[in-house]
Amino acid sequence: MEDTIIKETTSLVPVTATHDDIEEEFPHVTKNQYVLICLPSGNVKMMNLKEDTTVSLGKFGSFNSNNLIDQPFGVSYEIYDNKGNIRPIKNYALEAVEETKANNQNIRDTKAVQALTHEEVEKLKKEGESGILQPEQIIQRIMESHSEFDKKTEYSKFKYIERKKKKFMKLFTPVRPTLYSIANYFFTKNPDKINFLRVDTLSQLLNKANVRANSKLLIVDDTQGLLVAAAAERMAGYGTIVGIHEGENHNFDVVRYMNFSKRILDSIHSVPIGRVNQSDPNEVWQERSEEEYKNMTEEVARAFARRKKAMEQRNHARDLLFQGDFDG
């Protein structure tokens, strides 16, 4: 019986793993792909990470992009020098807070409890920016100059230190673009671009529409491609998506931010809403003569081939639309 179970189980495992499968199982930051950078202030920055560039995070410092490429997502990194070097840091939020008998009842919450003047704090900040002092050293000096710090409870001390970290430490966390993280990013930063669609409402739409692999979907998208991207992520490239959009060219930006594999991108087909009339003919390609081909430069020939392929894809998308047989 055991042998039978083992054979049935192992038969479901693919013999070879593709590059896309490996990337999905072990997500790491990749060059020329989009990444979300979460800052201590709570702000999130979207960027396309290029090689050999300096990434500026404003008051939180700058780092060399090469130092982040091939590193895992979800780990917090500290910029620890002026050369753009980074290193993973300990997640202090996971530490257990010890219980003590201390309380905050007799703490004086006034400016007088901090011995350092504003000028002295600003001097510490400048020394931190220049690399003379590490952020931990600055926070330690501020704690030592706080006359009421020892009277705080451990939880109050923890919150106090966390606030100072957000102010002085040069930290950031790269987050992998997923449907959840991208939907939250847009809803927080530019909700009007996705028609104020919340992630919980989006999940309900996917379930109600029975979005699944090996299905054919028709989507009218006016949410920067969020609906198309949501369906594409769930279907994982298995099936067909026809997206209807305004204008001559689609603006499915969210699809671009998701760093989809070629297999998934090839399952997405777009049709302008002005081309949904079946009585309108498909585009016709004006072929060139053999002599004209010979006189083309290599660059012109490549551009010519790209235009021809783009036209064929547009016609194919319309054919898929008019064939019907949509599952949702």
N, C-alpha and C positions, 0 to 999 in steps of 0.2 A: 504493500500500500504506500509506504514511504517513497519507494523508488518511482511509483507512478506519479505521485504528487510532484516530486522533483522534476521528472521529465516534462510534465505539463507546464510547470512554472518556468523552467528554463527555455522552453520552446517559444515563449512570448518575448524573450530578450533578443533584440536584433544582433546579428552576427557581427556587424561593423557599425561603428558610430560615425555619423557625419560631423563635419566641422560645426554646423549649426547646432546639432545636438549637444556637442561638448560645450559650446558657448552658453547654451541655455542652462546646462547643469551646473556649470562653474562660471557665473557671471563676473567678469572683470571689466575694468575700464579699458576701452579700446580707442585707438587713435581714429580721428575723422568721424567719430560718432557723437551723438548728443548725450549730455550728462546733466543731471540736476545737482547743483552745489548748494547745500544747506549751510547757512551761516549762523553763528551764535545768537545773532539778533532775532532769529526766526525767519528772516527773509530767505528766499530761494532764488537762485540765479540759474538760468538755462544757458548752456553754451555748447558749441561744437568744438571738441577738443582736438586741436591740431598739434603736430609735432613741433619741437623747437620754438615754442612761443612762451611768453610770460603772461600768466593769468593774473589779473589784478582783482582783488576782492575788497578794494577800497581801504577802509581803516583796518581791516583784518589782514592786510599784507598782500604779498604777491608770491607766486611760486612758479617753478619751471614745469611746463606741461609734461615733459618727459618723465618727471619723477612720479606722476600719477598714473601714466599709461601702464597697463598690465597689473595694476593694483586692484584688490577686491573692492566692490561696492559696499556701502554700509558701515565702513570703518571710519572713525574720526581721525583726522590727521592734523598735526601741528606744524606751522611754518616756524622753524626754530633758528633761522639765520637770514642774512641779507642776500644770500646767493640763491634763494628760491628752493632750498632743500626742505623736505617734509619728512615726518615720521609718524607712525601710528601712535596714538596715545591711549592711556588707560581710560575706560569708561567709568568715571567716578559715580555715575548714577546707579550702578549696580552694587555699590558698596552698602553694607548694612549700617544703619545709623544706630549707634549704641544709646540705650536708655540711661538717663541720669536723673538725679534728684533736683537738678538745676531748673529754674523757671525764669520767665522774662518779666516777672512782676515788678522787680525793683530796678529795672534798667531805665536809665535816663536817655530818652530818644531825642537828643539835641545835637547840634553841630559841635558842641564843646567836647563830646566824647572822642572826637578824632583829633589827635594832636597834630597831624600833618596839615599844613595850610594848602590852599588851592594851588599856589605857586609850586610848592614842593611836590604835589601830586602830578602837576603838569610836567615837572622836571623828570619825574620817574617815568612818565609815559614817553617822553622824548628819548630817554636812555633805553627804554624797551624797544622803540622803533629803530634806534641805531644799532641795536644788538648788544649794548653794554650790559643790560640786565635782561634776564629771562622773565617771562610773565609770572612764573611761580614766585620769583624773588620779589617782584613788585607787590603781588598779593600778600606775601608773607609780611612785608614791611607795613602794609596798610593794616593787616590784622594785629600786628604787634603794637601799633600806635593807637589802636582802638581801646580805650580804657574800660569799656563795658563788655568786651568780647568774651572774656572768660565766664561772665555771668549768664551768657545765653545758653539755651538748651542745645543739645547736639543737632537737633533738627534745624533750629534757627541758625546755628553756625554753618550748617550745610547750605542752607538757602543763601546766606550772606556770601559764602565763598563762590557759589554758582553765579551770583550776580556779578561778582568781580571778574570771574572767568570770562563772562560774556563781554565785559568791558575791556579787558586787557589781553586775554589770550588770543593768539592768531590761529583759530581753529576752523575747520570746515569738514563737511561730510558729503562725499559723492554718493548720490542716490541713483539707482538704475531707473531709467524711464520705463514705467509700466502704465497700463491703463489707469490704475488707481493713483499713482503719483502724478501723472500728467493731468488727469481730470481735476485733482485737488489743486495743482499748480495754477491752472487756468481759472478755476472757480475763485481762487484767492486773489490772483493778480489781475486778470482780465475776464471777468465772468460774462461780459456782454459778447465776447467772441464765440462763446459756446452756448449762447442763448440762456445763460444762467442755469445750465443743466448740472445738477448735483450728481455725485458719484452713486448715491443710493438710487436715485431715479434712473440713472443710466443702467444700473444692474437690473432693475425691474423691466426696463425696455428689452434688454437682451433675453431675459427669461420669458416675457410675454410673447416675443417674436420667435421663440424656440430656435435661437441661433445655435448652430451646432456644426460640426465638421461634416464634409461631403454634402452640403446643402447649397442651394442657389438663392441668393438674396438680392432684393432690389431695395436700395436705400436712397432716399432723398435727403441730402446732407447740407445743412446750413450752419454747421457747428465747427468750422475749420477742420473738418475731417474726423471729429471725435467719434461720431457714430460708425463711420467706416472703419476706423482704427479699432474700435471696440469689437466689432464683428470679426475683423481680421485676426486680432489676437486670440479670440476664442476658437476660431476655425483653424488657425495655425497653418494656413496655406492649402488646406484640403477643402475644396469647394470653389464656388465662384461668387464674386461680389460685383454688382453693377451699381455704381454710385452716380446719382443725378445731381448736378450742381448748376448754379447760376454762372453766367459769363461764358466766354469761349474756353478759358482754361480753368481747371479746378484749383481750389486753394486748400487742399487737404494737408495743411501744415502739420497737424497732429500725427498723421501717418509718417511724415518725414522724421519727426522727433522720436518716434518709437524704435528706430534702428531695426526695422524688420529685415529679415533675410530675403533673398531674391525670390525664394519659393512663395513667401507670403505676398510680396509685392506683385508677383506675376498673377496672383489670383484676384487682384483688384482692377476693375475696368471702369472708366469714367465716361459719362455722356453729358454734354451740355443740355440744359433744359430746352434750349432753342432747337435741338436736333432730335426731339422725341417724336416728331411727326413721321409716321412710317411712309407717307407718300413722298417725302423728300428723298432724293436719291443719295446713295453713298458718294463719297469723294472719288474722283477718277484721277489716276496718276498719269501725268504727261511724261511718257517714256522718252528717253533721249536716244539718238542714233549712236551706232558704234563709233562713228567718227567723233561725235561730241564727247563721248566717254574718254576717248584717247587723248583729247585735248585738255581734259580736266587735270588740275593739279591734285596731288594726293589729299590735301586739306579740303578742297572743294568736293572731291569724290566722297570723302567721309561725311561731309555735311549733307550731301545729296542723298546718301544712303540712310542717314539718320531721319531726314524728312520723309523719305519713302516709308521707313519702318513706322514712324509716328502716325502717318496717314493710315497704314494698314491696321495699326492698333485701334485707331478711332473707328474705322469701319467695322472691325471685329467686335468692338464694344457695342455698337448699334445692332449688329446681328444678334448678339447675346440678348439684348433688350427685347427685340422683336420676336425672338424665338419663344419667349415666355417661359412657362413651366417653373415659375419661381416657388420656392418653399416658404418664403416669408418676405 
